[in-house]
């Protein structure tokens, strides 16, 4: 079902592929982050359960956004001396994260690679 949804073309007719879909978790609410594109830049976001049908409460934290290019730069520096280092190739990095049951936990201050079971 996810493959059907992810293959839908964008407004400009292109099909976007989000290599890290399912691998990013919000460091605040621990939900999976959604893939999205803003200003023609791919990225990931967590809106902490916010929907258009419910008003955001004053105590609800602000959304967490991570641009793909910023994420790749963080991963490259974090994984430089790791078995997961793969010359910044997103496809290979995502494959190795899945293979080793690792996820990326994101918050406002950055991202951390951790065990899927943590």
FITINU-418595 format. One record per residue (C-alpha): residue number from 1; residue in three letters; z, x, y. Coordinates in steps of 0.02 Angstrom, whole numbers. Each point is the difference from the previous one (the first is absolute). Layout:
<r><num>NUM</num><residuo>ALA</residuo><c3>Z</c3><c1>X</c1><c2>Y</c2></r>
...
REM end
This chain:
<r><num>1</num><residuo>UNK</residuo><c3>0</c3><c1>0</c1><c2>0</c2></r>
<r><num>2</num><residuo>UNK</residuo><c3>41</c3><c1>141</c1><c2>122</c2></r>
<r><num>3</num><residuo>UNK</residuo><c3>-170</c3><c1>79</c1><c2>-26</c2></r>
<r><num>4</num><residuo>UNK</residuo><c3>-84</c3><c1>-163</c1><c2>50</c2></r>
<r><num>5</num><residuo>UNK</residuo><c3>101</c3><c1>-9</c1><c2>161</c2></r>
<r><num>6</num><residuo>UNK</residuo><c3>-20</c3><c1>184</c1><c2>45</c2></r>
<r><num>7</num><residuo>UNK</residuo><c3>-190</c3><c1>-2</c1><c2>-21</c2></r>
<r><num>8</num><residuo>UNK</residuo><c3>-26</c3><c1>-133</c1><c2>135</c2></r>
<r><num>9</num><residuo>UNK</residuo><c3>-106</c3><c1>70</c1><c2>143</c2></r>
<r><num>10</num><residuo>UNK</residuo><c3>76</c3><c1>26</c1><c2>171</c2></r>
<r><num>11</num><residuo>UNK</residuo><c3>-64</c3><c1>-82</c1><c2>159</c2></r>
<r><num>12</num><residuo>UNK</residuo><c3>-123</c3><c1>142</c1><c2>29</c2></r>
<r><num>13</num><residuo>UNK</residuo><c3>-74</c3><c1>-21</c1><c2>-175</c2></r>
<r><num>14</num><residuo>UNK</residuo><c3>77</c3><c1>157</c1><c2>-76</c2></r>
<r><num>15</num><residuo>UNK</residuo><c3>115</c3><c1>-3</c1><c2>-149</c2></r>
<r><num>16</num><residuo>UNK</residuo><c3>161</c3><c1>96</c1><c2>26</c2></r>
<r><num>17</num><residuo>UNK</residuo><c3>91</c3><c1>87</c1><c2>-142</c2></r>
<r><num>18</num><residuo>UNK</residuo><c3>185</c3><c1>32</c1><c2>20</c2></r>
<r><num>19</num><residuo>UNK</residuo><c3>40</c3><c1>140</c1><c2>-123</c2></r>
<r><num>20</num><residuo>UNK</residuo><c3>188</c3><c1>-11</c1><c2>25</c2></r>
<r><num>21</num><residuo>UNK</residuo><c3>15</c3><c1>-189</c1><c2>-22</c2></r>
<r><num>22</num><residuo>UNK</residuo><c3>154</c3><c1>-35</c1><c2>-105</c2></r>
<r><num>23</num><residuo>UNK</residuo><c3>68</c3><c1>176</c1><c2>25</c2></r>
<r><num>24</num><residuo>UNK</residuo><c3>87</c3><c1>-27</c1><c2>168</c2></r>
<r><num>25</num><residuo>UNK</residuo><c3>169</c3><c1>-83</c1><c2>22</c2></r>
<r><num>26</num><residuo>UNK</residuo><c3>90</c3><c1>-42</c1><c2>160</c2></r>
<r><num>27</num><residuo>UNK</residuo><c3>155</c3><c1>108</c1><c2>26</c2></r>
<r><num>28</num><residuo>UNK</residuo><c3>86</c3><c1>-145</c1><c2>90</c2></r>
<r><num>29</num><residuo>UNK</residuo><c3>-25</c3><c1>-153</c1><c2>-111</c2></r>
<r><num>30</num><residuo>UNK</residuo><c3>-72</c3><c1>86</c1><c2>-158</c2></r>
<r><num>31</num><residuo>UNK</residuo><c3>-151</c3><c1>-117</c1><c2>-9</c2></r>
<r><num>32</num><residuo>UNK</residuo><c3>-173</c3><c1>64</c1><c2>-43</c2></r>
<r><num>33</num><residuo>UNK</residuo><c3>-98</c3><c1>40</c1><c2>155</c2></r>
<r><num>34</num><residuo>UNK</residuo><c3>-161</c3><c1>-95</c1><c2>34</c2></r>
<r><num>35</num><residuo>UNK</residuo><c3>-166</c3><c1>88</c1><c2>26</c2></r>
<r><num>36</num><residuo>UNK</residuo><c3>-80</c3><c1>-44</c1><c2>167</c2></r>
<r><num>37</num><residuo>UNK</residuo><c3>-122</c3><c1>62</c1><c2>130</c2></r>
<r><num>38</num><residuo>UNK</residuo><c3>41</c3><c1>3</c1><c2>185</c2></r>
<r><num>39</num><residuo>UNK</residuo><c3>-118</c3><c1>65</c1><c2>133</c2></r>
<r><num>40</num><residuo>UNK</residuo><c3>-119</c3><c1>56</c1><c2>-138</c2></r>
<r><num>41</num><residuo>UNK</residuo><c3>133</c3><c1>113</c1><c2>-73</c2></r>
<r><num>42</num><residuo>UNK</residuo><c3>62</c3><c1>-32</c1><c2>-177</c2></r>
<r><num>43</num><residuo>UNK</residuo><c3>186</c3><c1>-2</c1><c2>-29</c2></r>
<r><num>44</num><residuo>UNK</residuo><c3>147</c3><c1>-88</c1><c2>-79</c2></r>
<r><num>45</num><residuo>UNK</residuo><c3>134</c3><c1>-115</c1><c2>71</c2></r>
<r><num>46</num><residuo>UNK</residuo><c3>158</c3><c1>-94</c1><c2>-42</c2></r>
<r><num>47</num><residuo>UNK</residuo><c3>45</c3><c1>-149</c1><c2>105</c2></r>
<r><num>48</num><residuo>UNK</residuo><c3>163</c3><c1>-30</c1><c2>-95</c2></r>
<r><num>49</num><residuo>UNK</residuo><c3>-48</c3><c1>-172</c1><c2>-66</c2></r>
<r><num>50</num><residuo>UNK</residuo><c3>-67</c3><c1>-63</c1><c2>167</c2></r>
<r><num>51</num><residuo>UNK</residuo><c3>-131</c3><c1>-137</c1><c2>-13</c2></r>
<r><num>52</num><residuo>UNK</residuo><c3>-88</c3><c1>-102</c1><c2>132</c2></r>
<r><num>53</num><residuo>UNK</residuo><c3>95</c3><c1>-155</c1><c2>-60</c2></r>
<r><num>54</num><residuo>UNK</residuo><c3>172</c3><c1>73</c1><c2>39</c2></r>
<r><num>55</num><residuo>UNK</residuo><c3>66</c3><c1>67</c1><c2>164</c2></r>
<r><num>56</num><residuo>UNK</residuo><c3>63</c3><c1>177</c1><c2>0</c2></r>
<r><num>57</num><residuo>UNK</residuo><c3>189</c3><c1>6</c1><c2>17</c2></r>
<r><num>58</num><residuo>UNK</residuo><c3>78</c3><c1>110</c1><c2>136</c2></r>
<r><num>59</num><residuo>UNK</residuo><c3>91</c3><c1>108</c1><c2>-128</c2></r>
<r><num>60</num><residuo>UNK</residuo><c3>-156</c3><c1>29</c1><c2>-107</c2></r>
<r><num>61</num><residuo>UNK</residuo><c3>-60</c3><c1>181</c1><c2>9</c2></r>
<r><num>62</num><residuo>UNK</residuo><c3>-168</c3><c1>40</c1><c2>77</c2></r>
<r><num>63</num><residuo>UNK</residuo><c3>-150</c3><c1>21</c1><c2>-114</c2></r>
<r><num>64</num><residuo>UNK</residuo><c3>-33</c3><c1>170</c1><c2>-79</c2></r>
<r><num>65</num><residuo>UNK</residuo><c3>-178</c3><c1>64</c1><c2>21</c2></r>
<r><num>66</num><residuo>UNK</residuo><c3>-75</c3><c1>157</c1><c2>-78</c2></r>
<r><num>67</num><residuo>UNK</residuo><c3>-176</c3><c1>56</c1><c2>39</c2></r>
<r><num>68</num><residuo>UNK</residuo><c3>-94</c3><c1>72</c1><c2>-148</c2></r>
<r><num>69</num><residuo>UNK</residuo><c3>-45</c3><c1>161</c1><c2>91</c2></r>
<r><num>70</num><residuo>UNK</residuo><c3>183</c3><c1>28</c1><c2>49</c2></r>
<r><num>71</num><residuo>UNK</residuo><c3>55</c3><c1>-38</c1><c2>-178</c2></r>
<r><num>72</num><residuo>UNK</residuo><c3>-123</c3><c1>126</c1><c2>-72</c2></r>
<r><num>73</num><residuo>UNK</residuo><c3>62</c3><c1>135</c1><c2>120</c2></r>
<r><num>74</num><residuo>UNK</residuo><c3>181</c3><c1>-34</c1><c2>-50</c2></r>
<r><num>75</num><residuo>UNK</residuo><c3>-43</c3><c1>3</c1><c2>-185</c2></r>
<r><num>76</num><residuo>UNK</residuo><c3>-97</c3><c1>162</c1><c2>18</c2></r>
<r><num>77</num><residuo>UNK</residuo><c3>149</c3><c1>88</c1><c2>80</c2></r>
<r><num>78</num><residuo>UNK</residuo><c3>127</c3><c1>-76</c1><c2>-121</c2></r>
<r><num>79</num><residuo>UNK</residuo><c3>-100</c3><c1>35</c1><c2>-158</c2></r>
<r><num>80</num><residuo>UNK</residuo><c3>-67</c3><c1>173</c1><c2>46</c2></r>
<r><num>81</num><residuo>UNK</residuo><c3>104</c3><c1>93</c1><c2>-130</c2></r>
<r><num>82</num><residuo>UNK</residuo><c3>8</c3><c1>-143</c1><c2>-125</c2></r>
<r><num>83</num><residuo>UNK</residuo><c3>-92</c3><c1>-37</c1><c2>-161</c2></r>
<r><num>84</num><residuo>UNK</residuo><c3>-73</c3><c1>-147</c1><c2>98</c2></r>
<r><num>85</num><residuo>UNK</residuo><c3>-86</c3><c1>109</c1><c2>130</c2></r>
<r><num>86</num><residuo>UNK</residuo><c3>-185</c3><c1>-48</c1><c2>-1</c2></r>
<r><num>87</num><residuo>UNK</residuo><c3>-82</c3><c1>69</c1><c2>156</c2></r>
<r><num>88</num><residuo>UNK</residuo><c3>25</c3><c1>-161</c1><c2>97</c2></r>
<r><num>89</num><residuo>UNK</residuo><c3>-119</c3><c1>-102</c1><c2>-109</c2></r>
<r><num>90</num><residuo>UNK</residuo><c3>66</c3><c1>-180</c1><c2>11</c2></r>
<r><num>91</num><residuo>UNK</residuo><c3>-73</c3><c1>-55</c1><c2>-167</c2></r>
<r><num>92</num><residuo>UNK</residuo><c3>77</c3><c1>143</c1><c2>-96</c2></r>
<r><num>93</num><residuo>UNK</residuo><c3>168</c3><c1>-14</c1><c2>91</c2></r>
<r><num>94</num><residuo>UNK</residuo><c3>11</c3><c1>-186</c1><c2>-38</c2></r>
<r><num>95</num><residuo>UNK</residuo><c3>-46</c3><c1>29</c1><c2>-182</c2></r>
<r><num>96</num><residuo>UNK</residuo><c3>133</c3><c1>135</c1><c2>-21</c2></r>
<r><num>97</num><residuo>UNK</residuo><c3>134</c3><c1>-107</c1><c2>84</c2></r>
<r><num>98</num><residuo>UNK</residuo><c3>-38</c3><c1>-142</c1><c2>-121</c2></r>
<r><num>99</num><residuo>UNK</residuo><c3>-7</c3><c1>119</c1><c2>-149</c2></r>
<r><num>100</num><residuo>UNK</residuo><c3>173</c3><c1>70</c1><c2>42</c2></r>
<r><num>101</num><residuo>UNK</residuo><c3>76</c3><c1>-171</c1><c2>43</c2></r>
<r><num>102</num><residuo>UNK</residuo><c3>31</c3><c1>50</c1><c2>180</c2></r>
<r><num>103</num><residuo>UNK</residuo><c3>-4</c3><c1>-107</c1><c2>157</c2></r>
<r><num>104</num><residuo>UNK</residuo><c3>2</c3><c1>35</c1><c2>186</c2></r>
<r><num>105</num><residuo>UNK</residuo><c3>145</c3><c1>-73</c1><c2>99</c2></r>
<r><num>106</num><residuo>UNK</residuo><c3>-43</c3><c1>-24</c1><c2>184</c2></r>
<r><num>107</num><residuo>UNK</residuo><c3>105</c3><c1>-34</c1><c2>153</c2></r>
<r><num>108</num><residuo>UNK</residuo><c3>-14</c3><c1>28</c1><c2>187</c2></r>
<r><num>109</num><residuo>UNK</residuo><c3>42</c3><c1>185</c1><c2>-15</c2></r>
<r><num>110</num><residuo>UNK</residuo><c3>-121</c3><c1>47</c1><c2>-139</c2></r>
<r><num>111</num><residuo>UNK</residuo><c3>-37</c3><c1>-10</c1><c2>-186</c2></r>
<r><num>112</num><residuo>UNK</residuo><c3>80</c3><c1>69</c1><c2>-157</c2></r>
<r><num>113</num><residuo>UNK</residuo><c3>-71</c3><c1>12</c1><c2>-176</c2></r>
<r><num>114</num><residuo>UNK</residuo><c3>128</c3><c1>-58</c1><c2>-128</c2></r>
<r><num>115</num><residuo>UNK</residuo><c3>16</c3><c1>-63</c1><c2>-178</c2></r>
<r><num>116</num><residuo>UNK</residuo><c3>-59</c3><c1>-178</c1><c2>-32</c2></r>
<r><num>117</num><residuo>UNK</residuo><c3>169</c3><c1>-33</c1><c2>-80</c2></r>
<r><num>118</num><residuo>UNK</residuo><c3>105</c3><c1>56</c1><c2>149</c2></r>
REM end
